[in-house]
Amino acid sequence: MKRILINDNNLNLDDIDYEVIRVKGIVMDSLKNVILVENNNTFQLPGGHIRKDESLEICLEREIKEELGINLKIAQGPFMMITTYDNNYFDSGSKVCSKIYYYVILSDVEPDLNNLSLDALEKETDFNILKVNLSELDSFINNCLDNSSIDPKIGREMLLVIHEYNNLFGRD
């Protein structure tokens, strides 16, 4: 598994207030269309925060069910983990170590908009699902970064993940 550390503020582990663990999935169909969710004015891969006593795989299955309305089983472990030491975690003032584990889920099951189970923040903001072909995803993310329709930290991480996916599995 590829591991990347982002520590732009040169923080030490002793500086960290708390740790956040999340999982995200590259959910892709047989035509290489990748599902993205738009929430809180940014695009991202589906996934979310792990709950107490929840495995990474169970968490991702739950998050996919909540955000895409479908049941998918996670068959393989993560291919990548990004650890970020953040000096001001999403403008909270907290110094946070964020670990995100990334998975690949291949499925032709379509999202079921009638079966979503969105959290309060997702309900407050426009929550949308879209598909972008893998061959266009890098360009899509860069365009979103250029026009500020994606959080810069999330966009940076997504580009790293897509680059690693292409290195490991290729575009075809």
C-alpha positions as CSV (number, residue, x, y, z in Angstrom):
1,M,0.0,0.0,0.0
2,K,1.3,3.4,-1.0
3,R,1.6,5.8,1.9
4,I,1.9,9.6,1.5
5,L,2.5,12.2,4.2
6,I,1.4,15.8,3.7
7,N,2.9,18.0,6.4
8,D,3.0,21.5,4.9
9,N,3.3,23.1,8.4
10,N,6.1,20.9,9.6
11,L,4.1,19.7,12.6
12,N,5.3,17.0,15.0
13,L,3.1,14.3,16.4
14,D,3.3,16.1,19.8
15,D,1.6,19.1,18.2
16,I,-1.5,17.2,17.2
17,D,-4.8,17.7,19.1
18,Y,-6.5,14.6,17.7
19,E,-6.6,12.1,14.9
20,V,-9.3,11.6,12.3
21,I,-9.6,8.3,10.3
22,R,-11.7,8.2,7.1
23,V,-12.1,5.9,4.1
24,K,-12.9,6.8,0.5
25,G,-13.5,4.7,-2.6
26,I,-12.9,5.0,-6.2
27,V,-16.2,3.5,-7.3
28,M,-15.8,2.7,-11.0
29,D,-18.0,0.9,-13.5
30,S,-16.8,-1.2,-16.4
31,L,-16.7,1.8,-18.7
32,K,-14.2,3.5,-16.3
33,N,-16.7,6.1,-15.1
34,V,-15.8,7.1,-11.5
35,I,-18.5,8.3,-9.2
36,L,-18.0,11.6,-7.4
37,V,-20.2,13.2,-4.8
38,E,-20.7,16.9,-4.6
39,N,-21.3,18.2,-1.1
40,N,-20.6,21.3,0.9
41,N,-19.6,23.1,-2.3
42,T,-16.8,20.6,-3.2
43,F,-16.4,17.4,-5.2
44,Q,-15.0,14.3,-3.6
45,L,-14.8,10.5,-3.7
46,P,-17.6,8.8,-1.7
47,G,-16.6,7.8,1.8
48,G,-16.4,9.3,5.3
49,H,-15.4,9.0,9.0
50,I,-14.9,5.7,10.7
51,R,-17.1,5.0,13.8
52,K,-15.9,3.5,17.0
53,D,-15.4,-0.3,16.7
54,E,-15.9,-0.2,12.9
55,S,-13.4,-1.7,10.5
56,L,-12.3,0.3,7.5
57,E,-14.2,-2.0,5.1
58,I,-17.4,-1.9,7.0
59,C,-17.1,1.9,7.3
60,L,-16.7,2.2,3.5
61,E,-19.6,-0.1,2.8
62,R,-21.8,2.0,5.2
63,E,-20.7,5.3,3.6
64,I,-21.4,4.0,0.1
65,K,-24.8,2.9,1.2
66,E,-25.5,6.3,2.8
67,E,-24.1,8.4,-0.1
68,L,-24.9,6.3,-3.1
69,G,-27.9,4.3,-1.9
70,I,-26.4,0.9,-2.9
71,N,-24.9,-2.1,-1.1
72,L,-21.4,-3.0,-2.2
73,K,-19.0,-5.4,-0.6
74,I,-15.4,-4.4,-0.2
75,A,-13.3,-7.3,-1.4
76,Q,-9.8,-6.0,-1.2
77,G,-7.8,-3.8,1.2
78,P,-6.8,-0.2,0.6
79,F,-4.3,0.6,-2.1
80,M,-3.2,3.9,-0.7
81,M,-3.2,5.9,2.6
82,I,-2.7,9.7,2.8
83,T,-1.8,11.1,6.2
84,T,-2.1,14.9,6.6
85,Y,-0.9,16.9,9.5
86,D,-3.1,20.0,9.4
87,N,-2.4,23.1,11.4
88,N,-6.0,24.4,11.1
89,Y,-8.3,21.4,10.2
90,F,-11.1,22.8,8.0
91,D,-10.8,26.2,9.8
92,S,-11.5,24.6,13.2
93,G,-8.3,25.9,14.8
94,S,-7.3,22.4,15.7
95,K,-4.1,20.6,14.7
96,V,-5.2,17.3,13.3
97,C,-3.6,14.2,12.0
98,S,-6.0,13.0,9.3
99,K,-5.6,9.5,7.8
100,I,-7.6,8.6,4.7
101,Y,-7.5,5.0,3.3
102,Y,-8.4,4.7,-0.4
103,Y,-10.0,1.6,-2.0
104,V,-11.0,0.6,-5.5
105,I,-14.5,-0.7,-5.9
106,L,-15.5,-2.0,-9.4
107,S,-19.3,-2.2,-9.9
108,D,-21.9,-1.5,-12.5
109,V,-24.6,-1.0,-9.9
110,E,-26.1,2.5,-10.4
111,P,-26.6,4.9,-7.4
112,D,-30.1,4.7,-6.0
113,L,-31.1,8.3,-5.3
114,N,-34.3,7.1,-3.5
115,N,-32.3,5.1,-1.0
116,L,-29.8,7.7,0.2
117,S,-29.2,8.3,3.9
118,L,-27.5,11.7,4.1
119,D,-26.2,13.2,7.3
120,A,-27.2,16.7,8.5
121,L,-24.5,18.6,6.6
122,E,-25.2,16.7,3.3
123,K,-28.9,17.5,3.7
124,E,-28.1,21.2,4.4
125,T,-26.1,21.6,1.2
126,D,-26.7,20.6,-2.4
127,F,-25.8,16.9,-2.5
128,N,-25.2,15.6,-6.0
129,I,-23.8,12.5,-7.6
130,L,-22.0,12.6,-10.9
131,K,-19.8,10.3,-13.0
132,V,-16.5,11.3,-14.7
133,N,-14.6,9.0,-16.9
134,L,-11.2,8.0,-15.5
135,S,-9.5,9.4,-18.6
136,E,-11.0,12.9,-17.9
137,L,-10.8,12.8,-14.1
138,D,-7.4,14.5,-13.8
139,S,-8.5,17.3,-16.1
140,F,-11.9,17.6,-14.3
141,I,-10.2,18.0,-10.9
142,N,-7.7,20.6,-12.2
143,N,-10.6,22.6,-13.7
144,C,-12.4,22.4,-10.4
145,L,-9.3,23.7,-8.6
146,D,-9.0,26.5,-11.2
147,N,-12.6,27.6,-10.7
148,S,-12.7,27.0,-6.9
149,S,-15.4,24.4,-7.1
150,I,-13.4,21.9,-5.1
151,D,-11.6,22.3,-1.7
152,P,-7.9,22.7,-2.5
153,K,-6.9,20.1,0.0
154,I,-9.4,17.6,-1.2
155,G,-8.4,18.3,-4.9
156,R,-4.7,17.8,-4.1
157,E,-5.4,14.5,-2.4
158,M,-7.7,13.3,-5.2
159,L,-5.0,14.1,-7.8
160,L,-2.5,12.0,-5.7
161,V,-5.0,9.1,-5.5
162,I,-5.8,9.1,-9.2
163,H,-2.1,9.3,-10.1
164,E,-1.4,6.3,-7.9
165,Y,-4.4,4.4,-9.2
166,N,-3.1,4.9,-12.8
167,N,0.4,3.9,-11.7
168,L,-0.9,0.7,-10.2
169,F,-3.7,-0.3,-12.5
170,G,-3.3,1.8,-15.6
171,R,-6.0,3.7,-17.4
172,D,-7.3,0.8,-19.5
